[in-house]
Amino acid sequence: MTERILLTGAAGGVGTLMRTRLARPGRTLRLLDIADLPPAADGEAVELVRASVTDLDAMERACEGVDAILHLGGHSLEASWKDILDVNINGTYTVFEAARRQGVQRVIFASSNHAVGYVPRTVGEVGDYAFPRPDTNYGVGKVAGEAIGSHYADRYGLDVISIRIGSCFEKPRDTRMLSTWLSPDDGARLFEACLSTPKPGYRVVWGVSNNTRGWFSLAEAKAIGYVSQDDSEVFAAELIAEHGEPQLDQDPHRLVGGAWCGPDMDTARKEAGR
């Protein structure tokens, strides 16, 4: 039987990185986005869907015949409250409700370190279930998504894993990312673990590589079968030469959210002009 996985936000940064890395014999990736998606390459088993995660009818159609959903869709940076409410919060509800209506049993939700951005950073001690302390509208949206996932797991019996992703890029872009980096290959390993672990119920896991300078627990990720093979330390000398040693004991960098906890990300004041 062909396994069919729906990826929302497939044209985004993480979705693009995962498209080839999650390809498997006997698996079809159904790629959904409002943006253009590259056509299928020779031999690539993909289905392209142009739709918004806020459109319940379209999402129900996209969920037909699907075995699991990787929900990556939504604004990937800070945005106005209106946009976060519409796309990131209502869109996530819509994905879960469409999954329920179509009998999709498993949803993996891409949460973020910004759901706990105001948690003080202590090396190795930010737990998987750290209490939400979001740093932005974006972070609030991720907290809401985690709550929606928990609700659908408890009330409707879906298997739901929320991944608090650190920074998923081909390589870390600054010294902070030496602690928060999730290599794309490790990202694929983690998604595979989320797809294959039996009956997880509801879980929260950190989406980071096993970085020498890491701040986050990997206990829950390891418990579902994730084995990181990458470490940002291979980029440390290059990044420190460019940016200097990270001042992680000073505001705002002593907090998990880093600069997102600083005044430049004060969206409400900017929009109100005061």
Buried (B, 14 or more C-beta within 10 A) or exposed (E): EEBBBBBBBBBBBBBBBBBEBBBEEEBBBBBBBBEEBEEEEEEEBBBBBEBBBBBBEBBBEBBBBBBBBBBBBBBBEBBBBEBBBBBBBBBBBBBBBBBBEBEBBBBBBBBBBBBBBBBEBEEEEBBBEBEBBBBBBBBBBBBBBBBBBBBBBEEEEBBBBBBBBBBBBEEBEBBBBBBBBBBBBBBBBBBBBBBEBEEBEBBBBBBBBBBEBBBBBBEBBBBBBBEBEBBBBEBBEEBEEEEEEBEBEEEBBBBBBBBBBBEEBEBEEEEEEE
